Amino acid sequence: MLTTFDAVLKGNQLEWTNDVPLSDRPRAVRVTILDIDSTEDVSSRGEKMAEALEKLAQSKAYSDVEPMTWQRELRQDRSLPQRN
């Protein structure tokens, strides 16, 4: 099983942010660069999301959708496991 550790890449070194690998022995790793600005405050992301959702609600983009009808139609599109 693969284990994931969070780190910040500074130059050519990784700085662990939470858990640290348990041993000092060399290990093969794969690093994925996330396009997240590390200077951005995590709490501000929630505020931005709330603002975006508020704008979507004000635009009434989905005002013509009847929720129960949409749900029934959606359920008809997929087959249920082990049912014919």
Secondary structure by P-SEA (a helix, b strand, c coil): cbbbbbbbbcccbbbbccccccccccccbbbbbbcccccccaaaaaaaaaaaaaaaaaacccccccaaaaaaaaaaaccccccc
